[in-house]
C-alpha cells in the first residue's frame, strides 16, 4: 500500500501521509507563485527516499504558464524537503 498520496485540485497540490491506522493525514499544500490558470499540478513527479519513505523532491508541471511574454510556454517547479520537516 502507498504511504504517500499527492492530489491536484484548482491549481494547488496537496500531499498526504498514511498513518498506522490506515487513515490519511494532510501534510502540506503547495500553490504556484502567481494566481493563474496554468494547470499547476497537472503533471507531478515524486522522488521518495526508499528506506524511510520521506518525500525528498517534487517536480510540478504547469503546462499553460506564461513566461517572459510567451503565452502557454509551460513551467516546471521543483520543490525540495526542508531540513527538519
Secondary structure as GFF3:
##gff-version 3
##sequence-region A 1 85
A	DSSP	beta_strand	4	8	.	.	.	ID=ss1
A	DSSP	beta_strand	12	18	.	.	.	ID=ss2
A	DSSP	beta_strand	24	31	.	.	.	ID=ss3
A	DSSP	beta_strand	43	48	.	.	.	ID=ss4
A	DSSP	beta_strand	55	62	.	.	.	ID=ss5
A	DSSP	beta_strand	75	80	.	.	.	ID=ss6
###
